[in-house]
């Protein structure tokens, strides 16, 4: 099993190998000329401004929303919590499509920050809400007994306990900001990803696109390193016997009406604008916009890619998840860590790596379904590993040993006993990967064979022609297919800690 895990990890490291290979082959003089030029500086400034403006806003809004739904006596907290998470079901480029349809003049950094904040706050809200739900109120009560006012108690006691949630969720938001393509194209805001795709479309496998991809990958690795440093090594577990008590909700009193008004405004911006815009386009165009001869093949191809990608990613995750649970150690940490690092790379970097590899080494695989599926596995393997690992941890190793004692080979015992017990986790992993594939745009656009149309690529083709009415059915179908993922994430966040 260790050999299989290493084999999968070596394959997953192809994009990192590509970055190093291209940098060495290009040579320092050419690489430095392509990297240290004004255009790259502009893109770097745009990227840093985008992250510097968006991430603090996401943190502030997510903490405020989590406190209202988890720690106050807000009426209908469960409903509000679900509505706050609902934007996850709307792809970021659909958010942008809705806002540009609503306000055609919306563009630039302001538009990018506004839409990114509305789209990505749920990524921070979920871990922060789960952490607030778990914290023992005795810590805050002890601080309050020393005479500290509520605001000071929250800043000095609660906020430090949110460090892991803030770092993990913040990293996820930052990586999404680096990887997103469609959102920023529609609001005419240049980032590394939009520049790489534009360069690729004009010069295909040119060195300029490869060098931009290398800089983008370095940005991703820098954020990973920064997150590890900020996370630190402090203990956050509760020490002592018994369980943490449930905390009595804080009364909002006169602030209840303003809090409800703020939540209504937030949901109207994050969910209402996309839904109203989509509904407007669909109602305005009538039944004619539902071109079933185009939509049905796109749905079938999307489901085919999602199903095959989900199965392949889950199969590839089995040896890594097994090693994580059954044989933890330095090798396991290295193997698992490498897969998470590769999974953090933007789709455009992975796609560009596979384009280079197939063109130079395996030309028959260029623009084939096999290459597209490989890209999906590389991008979404961490989702399958996390889901499968949790289920394998609950499958007793003694049953596997009993099967082996009855004459079954280790692999047969693993398949017939452990894998079957871990089937729910495998199914969840397939769903997470498959629904991620439904909304994937950049890698599919760059790698798919000519004539391939998924819901995302068909939507993008129509929006590129400014035919927003024709794009509306594809946006709606992507949202409907993404709703199960949103529900699964919400249910898992509630079940993990309990309420």
Protein Blocks (a to p, Z undefined) as FASTA:
>chain_A
ZZmmmmmmmmmmmmmmmmmmmmmmnopmlmmmmmmcfklmmmmmmmmmmmmmmmmmmmmm
mmmmmmmmmmmccehklmmmmmmmmmmmpcfklmmmmmmmmmmmggcjklmmmmmmmmmm
mmmmmmmmmmmmmpcfklmmmmmmnopafklmmmmmmmmmmmmmmmmmmmmmmmmmmmpm
klmmmnopacfklmmmmmmmmnopafklmmmmmmmmmmmmmmmmmmmmmnomadfbdcde
djddddddddfklmmmmmmmmmmmmmmmmmmmmmmmmmmmmmmnommlmcfklmmmmmmm
mmmmmmmmmmmmmmmmmmmmmmmmmmgcfklmmmmmmmmmmmmpcfklmmmmmmmmmmmm
mmmlgopfklmmmmmmmmmmmmmmmmmmmmmmmmcfklmmmmmmnopafklmmmmmmmmm
mmmmmmmmmmmmmmmmmmpmklmmmmmcghiacfklmmmmmmmnopaklmmmmmmmmmmm
mmmmmmmmmmmmmmmnoZZ
